[in-house]
Amino acid sequence: MRSPVLLIDSQADEIKRLLRASVPDLEFVENVGDDEAVRRCEIWFGAPDKAAALLAKGFKPRWLQSTWAGIRPLLSDHLTTDYRLSRAVGIFGQPIAEYILARILEQKQQLRRCATDQAERRWNPQPPAILAGSKVVIVGAGDIGQAVAGFLRPFGVRVTGVATQAKTLPNFDNVIALNDLRIAVADADYVISVLPETPATTDIFNTAFFAAVNPGAIFINVGRGSAVVDQALIAALERGRLAGAVLDVFREEPLPPKHPFWTTPGLLITGHIAGPTIPSLICGLFQENLRRFNAGERLNGEVDFRRPY
């Protein structure tokens, strides 16, 4: 008899509907208050923060399929790591790429100016710019960074990736080492961060970084808020050290109403919407990993707790 799956995600209803159509014999448990039912579940499927709360109470799966790319809540020292964990991989590239393209094209096509002109009934024949020929630096060259680069390439841009070490990767013109980041951004038109949260990436976008960036660049962060030193970004925008910035992630979420980001000139804020978990995509990943789990194979996105990223 197959063990039931503990489903702990805000999109549980849609996930159940999709999985029942393709894996009809799956049994789901959703009531995390039913201790006995939770103990029967060898497989957990859902959000890391909800899983961490259960691990803290002494429950443990054989395998947890996360619906997030990040797994920080599961890395607390007091939580067990005696189980298999797989991150959500290969499903966020297109949504994040579309978000980034929308922000870049909004700027290139001067859409905000056009909206203002229309509201003020002002005829303005100033033509927009095009993206071809722009230099883009993507900080973080994993599966999401590679997907973003792949969506950008048809626009005729030069795409440089930044990884821990220099290497050759699909969709990038070149990939440089993180130590060379400040050199790469000196002539960049767009600097895009898709970095995970690690000790090495915390506070990486600081005063020294923004001093090295091309003043005409747009900075976009869809990775983790902890990578940006808030006051350093604010100062860079206020002093004209950047042409603009787009932030979708923050150190504290929701962003407090009194945070100075709300009124910083040249800064566009969105509420952590760039990389939504699409139920059909996460269910496809879960099904493949379920097959691998039952076959004793390595999982897609499987985490080595000694080296989470």
Secondary structure, DSSP 8 states (H G I E B T S, - for coil): ----EEEESTTHHHHHHHHHHH-TT--EE--TT-HHHHHH-SEEEE-HHHHHHHHHTT---SEEEESSS--GGGG-TTS---SEEE---SSSHHHHHHHHHHHHHHHHTTHHHHHHHHHTT---------STT-EEEEE--SHHHHHHHHHHGGGT-EEEEEESS-B--TT-SEEEEGGGHHHHGGG-SEEEE-----TTTTT-BSHHHHHHS-TT-EEEE-S-GGGB-HHHHHHHHHTTSSSEEEES--SSSS--TT-GGGG-TTEEE--S-SS---HHHHHHHHHHHHHHHHHT---TTB-BTTB--
